[in-house]
């Protein structure tokens, strides 16, 4: 068995938050953005010399859940989140490659708390439906890891960065207080991928988020304001029903996005608490 540093890695979605973190961790990997390599185009996928690679890490996805509720967005979401993973699964099976795929808690309706890997898919939105379809396609690959995650924070556009910007611009945001979960820093997903590959962990689906207290989006926004040196009471707590009145199109969200981390932890993975990482992240934004 090859050691991790000897494995030849192909990364999709290099320009996203996770993609950027993966490129930083695996600088010698082949990494492609959508402008270079479209996973939804089976001809492009089959044109790659896959015998040159041991691992595919699929960080490509269409993540605009609200726009996915429109005709154009529905097509884009199904193409990127279902057809693309199916295409990668096909070449992974044909070439005996380990396919690592990143999924979402949106495959669940969120009525249950502490989602386990075996929970039945109950997506509320088009985005959730497409991610579930992609998961099913990837599950057919003998050597695969599906990493189910939520509330991702990395280099690029994200909720924490938006709240920090609003705090500095003296804007008082209205944020929902009835959707609950934990942040997942891109670095945690990269650590999990490294752990799975290094230890040749059994194939399958693994939940991955940071550990730490379960909070609402509004509570996290208030924490961001406070860490950035602003009055956290400037964040106005509202319900999802209030929020969606002025939001069209709107994709329904899971009420509970918190993931049970026991399965990956039983393999020896030590989950990092998101709160110290959040402080470091805010500090880095303030310095930039």
C-alpha positions as CSV (number, residue, x, y, z in Angstrom):
1,X,0.0,0.0,0.0
2,X,1.3,3.4,-0.9
3,X,2.0,5.9,1.8
4,X,0.0,9.2,1.7
5,X,2.9,11.2,0.3
6,X,3.2,8.7,-2.5
7,X,-0.4,8.8,-3.6
8,X,-1.2,10.6,-6.8
9,X,-4.2,12.9,-6.1
10,X,-6.6,14.7,-8.5
11,X,-8.7,17.5,-6.9
12,X,-11.8,19.0,-8.4
13,X,-13.3,22.4,-7.4
14,X,-9.9,24.0,-6.6
15,X,-11.4,27.5,-6.4
16,X,-13.9,26.8,-3.6
17,X,-13.3,27.1,0.1
18,X,-12.4,23.5,0.5
19,X,-10.6,23.3,-2.8
20,X,-8.3,26.1,-1.7
21,X,-7.5,24.3,1.6
22,X,-6.8,21.1,-0.3
23,X,-4.5,22.7,-2.7
24,X,-2.6,24.3,0.2
25,X,-2.3,20.8,1.8
26,X,-1.5,18.9,-1.4
27,X,0.6,21.3,-3.5
28,X,1.8,18.5,-5.8
29,X,-1.7,17.3,-6.6
30,X,-3.4,17.9,-9.9
31,X,-6.1,20.5,-9.1
32,X,-8.7,21.8,-11.5
33,X,-11.4,24.4,-11.3
34,X,-14.6,24.3,-13.4
35,X,-13.1,26.6,-16.1
36,X,-10.4,23.9,-16.6
37,X,-12.3,20.7,-16.0
38,X,-16.1,20.3,-16.0
39,X,-17.1,17.1,-14.1
40,X,-20.6,17.3,-15.6
41,X,-19.1,16.6,-19.1
42,X,-18.5,12.9,-19.4
43,X,-16.3,13.4,-22.4
44,X,-14.0,15.7,-20.4
45,X,-14.0,13.2,-17.5
46,X,-13.1,10.2,-19.6
47,X,-10.4,12.2,-21.4
48,X,-8.2,12.2,-18.2
49,X,-5.5,9.6,-18.0
50,X,-6.9,8.1,-14.8
51,X,-4.3,5.4,-14.5
52,X,-2.0,8.2,-13.4
53,X,-4.0,8.7,-10.2
54,X,-4.7,6.9,-6.9
55,X,-7.3,9.3,-5.4
56,X,-9.9,11.7,-6.6
57,X,-11.1,14.3,-4.2
58,X,-14.3,15.9,-5.4
59,X,-14.7,19.3,-3.9
60,X,-16.8,20.6,-6.8
61,X,-20.4,21.4,-6.2
62,X,-23.2,23.9,-6.9
63,X,-24.0,25.3,-3.4
64,X,-26.5,28.1,-4.0
65,X,-29.5,26.4,-2.4
66,X,-31.9,29.3,-3.0
67,X,-31.0,29.7,-6.7
68,X,-31.4,25.9,-7.0
69,X,-35.1,26.4,-6.6
70,X,-35.3,28.2,-9.9
71,X,-35.5,26.5,-13.3
72,X,-31.9,27.6,-14.3
73,X,-30.6,26.8,-10.8
74,X,-32.3,23.4,-10.7
75,X,-30.5,22.4,-13.9
76,X,-27.1,23.7,-12.6
77,X,-27.6,21.9,-9.2
78,X,-28.6,18.5,-10.7
79,X,-25.7,18.8,-13.2
80,X,-23.0,19.6,-10.7
81,X,-24.2,17.7,-7.6
82,X,-25.6,14.5,-9.2
83,X,-24.4,14.1,-12.8
84,X,-20.8,15.2,-11.9
85,X,-20.3,12.7,-9.1
86,X,-21.9,10.0,-11.2
87,X,-19.3,10.6,-13.9
88,X,-16.5,10.5,-11.4
89,X,-17.9,7.4,-9.9
90,X,-17.8,5.7,-13.3
91,X,-14.1,6.4,-13.9
92,X,-13.3,5.6,-10.3
93,X,-14.9,2.1,-10.6
94,X,-13.2,1.5,-14.0
95,X,-9.8,2.5,-12.7
96,X,-9.9,1.2,-9.1
97,X,-9.4,4.7,-7.7
98,X,-10.4,5.9,-4.3
99,X,-13.1,8.6,-4.7
100,X,-13.6,11.1,-1.9
101,X,-16.8,13.1,-2.2
102,X,-18.1,15.9,0.0
103,X,-21.7,16.0,0.9
104,X,-24.1,18.0,3.0
105,X,-26.6,17.8,5.9
106,X,-29.2,19.2,3.5
107,X,-29.9,15.5,2.5
108,X,-31.9,15.5,5.8
109,X,-35.0,17.5,6.7
110,X,-33.4,18.4,10.0
111,X,-36.3,17.3,12.2
112,X,-33.9,14.9,14.0
113,X,-30.9,16.2,16.0
114,X,-27.5,14.7,16.0
115,X,-27.6,13.2,12.5
116,X,-26.0,9.8,12.1
117,X,-24.5,8.5,8.9
118,X,-27.3,5.9,8.4
119,X,-30.2,8.3,8.6
120,X,-32.7,8.0,5.7
121,X,-32.5,10.8,3.2
122,X,-35.3,13.3,3.6
123,X,-34.2,16.4,1.6
124,X,-36.4,19.4,1.7
125,X,-34.9,21.3,-1.2
126,X,-33.7,20.8,-4.7
127,X,-30.1,21.3,-3.5
128,X,-30.6,18.6,-0.9
129,X,-32.2,16.2,-3.4
130,X,-29.2,16.7,-5.8
131,X,-26.7,16.1,-3.0
132,X,-28.5,12.9,-2.0
133,X,-28.4,11.7,-5.6
134,X,-24.7,12.3,-5.8
135,X,-24.2,10.4,-2.5
136,X,-26.0,7.4,-4.0
137,X,-23.8,7.4,-7.1
138,X,-20.6,7.6,-5.1
139,X,-21.7,4.8,-2.8
140,X,-21.4,2.4,-5.7
141,X,-17.6,2.9,-5.8
142,X,-15.9,0.1,-4.0
143,X,-13.2,2.4,-2.7
144,X,-14.9,5.6,-1.6
145,X,-15.3,8.1,1.3
146,X,-18.4,10.4,1.4
147,X,-17.8,13.2,3.9
148,X,-21.0,14.7,5.1
149,X,-20.5,18.2,6.4
150,X,-22.3,21.5,7.3
151,X,-21.8,25.2,7.7
152,X,-18.4,25.3,5.9
153,X,-15.9,28.2,6.6
154,X,-12.7,28.7,4.7
155,X,-11.0,31.1,2.3
156,X,-13.7,32.8,0.3
157,X,-17.3,33.9,0.7
158,X,-19.0,32.5,3.8
159,X,-21.3,33.4,6.7
160,X,-18.7,34.4,9.2
161,X,-16.8,36.6,6.8
162,X,-20.1,38.3,5.9
163,X,-21.0,38.9,9.5
164,X,-17.6,40.3,10.2
165,X,-17.9,42.7,7.3
166,X,-21.4,43.9,8.4
167,X,-20.0,44.5,11.9
168,X,-17.3,46.7,10.5
169,X,-19.7,48.5,8.2
170,X,-22.0,49.3,11.1
171,X,-24.8,47.3,9.7
172,X,-27.1,45.5,12.1
173,X,-28.1,42.2,10.5
174,X,-31.2,40.1,11.1
175,X,-30.2,36.4,11.5
176,X,-32.3,33.3,12.1
177,X,-32.4,31.9,15.6
178,X,-34.2,28.6,14.9
179,X,-31.6,26.8,12.7
180,X,-29.0,25.0,14.8
181,X,-25.6,23.4,14.1
182,X,-21.8,23.7,14.3
183,X,-19.3,25.4,12.0
184,X,-17.0,23.2,9.9
185,X,-13.7,24.8,9.0
186,X,-12.2,23.7,5.7
187,X,-9.1,22.7,7.6
188,X,-11.1,20.1,9.6
189,X,-12.3,18.5,6.4
190,X,-8.7,18.4,5.1
191,X,-7.6,16.8,8.4
192,X,-10.3,14.2,8.1
193,X,-9.4,13.3,4.5
194,X,-5.8,13.0,5.5
195,X,-6.7,10.7,8.4
196,X,-8.9,8.5,6.3
197,X,-6.2,8.1,3.6
198,X,-3.3,7.7,6.0
199,X,-5.0,5.0,8.0
200,X,-6.7,3.2,5.2
201,X,-10.0,3.5,7.0
202,X,-13.0,1.4,5.9
203,X,-14.9,2.8,2.9
204,X,-18.2,4.5,3.5
205,X,-19.9,7.7,4.7
206,X,-18.4,9.7,7.6
207,X,-19.8,12.8,9.2
208,X,-17.3,15.6,9.6
209,X,-17.8,19.0,11.3
210,X,-15.9,20.7,14.0
211,X,-16.8,19.7,17.6
212,X,-18.1,22.3,20.0
213,X,-21.4,23.7,21.3
214,X,-24.5,23.5,19.0
215,X,-25.7,27.1,18.3
216,X,-28.1,28.9,16.0
217,X,-26.9,31.1,13.2
218,X,-27.9,34.1,15.2
219,X,-25.9,33.0,18.2
220,X,-22.8,32.5,16.0
221,X,-23.3,35.9,14.3
222,X,-23.4,37.5,17.7
223,X,-20.2,35.7,18.7
224,X,-18.6,37.0,15.5
225,X,-19.6,40.6,16.4
226,X,-18.2,40.2,19.9
227,X,-14.9,38.6,18.7
228,X,-14.5,41.5,16.2
229,X,-14.9,44.0,19.0
230,X,-18.5,45.0,18.4
231,X,-21.7,45.0,20.4
232,X,-23.2,41.6,19.9
233,X,-26.7,42.9,20.7
234,X,-26.6,44.6,17.3
235,X,-27.5,41.2,15.8
236,X,-31.3,40.9,15.6
237,X,-32.7,37.4,16.2
238,X,-35.5,36.4,13.9
239,X,-37.3,33.3,12.9
240,X,-36.9,31.5,9.6
241,X,-40.5,32.4,8.7
242,X,-39.6,36.1,9.2
243,X,-36.4,35.8,7.1
244,X,-38.0,34.1,4.1
245,X,-40.7,36.7,3.7
246,X,-38.3,38.9,1.9
247,X,-36.3,36.1,0.3
248,X,-37.4,34.7,-3.0
249,X,-36.5,32.2,-4.2
250,X,-36.0,30.4,-0.9
251,X,-34.8,26.9,-0.2
252,X,-36.2,25.3,3.0
253,X,-33.4,24.6,5.5
254,X,-32.9,21.8,8.0
255,X,-33.8,22.9,11.5
256,X,-31.0,20.9,13.0
257,X,-27.7,20.5,11.1
258,X,-25.6,19.1,13.9
259,X,-23.8,15.9,13.0
260,X,-22.9,12.9,15.1
261,X,-19.1,12.6,14.9
262,X,-18.7,9.3,16.8
263,X,-18.1,7.1,13.7
264,X,-15.0,9.0,12.5
265,X,-13.8,9.5,16.1
266,X,-13.9,5.7,16.6
267,X,-11.3,5.4,13.8
268,X,-8.9,7.6,15.9
269,X,-9.7,11.0,14.5
270,X,-9.7,13.8,17.1
271,X,-12.3,16.5,16.3
272,X,-11.2,20.1,16.9
273,X,-13.5,22.6,18.7
274,X,-14.7,25.3,16.3
275,X,-14.7,28.1,18.8
276,X,-10.9,28.7,19.1
277,X,-10.7,28.4,15.3
278,X,-13.4,31.0,15.0
279,X,-11.4,33.4,17.1
280,X,-8.3,32.8,15.0
281,X,-10.3,33.2,11.8
282,X,-11.8,36.6,12.9
283,X,-8.3,37.7,14.0
284,X,-7.0,36.8,10.5
285,X,-9.8,38.8,8.9
286,X,-9.1,41.8,11.0
287,X,-5.4,41.6,10.0
288,X,-6.1,41.4,6.3
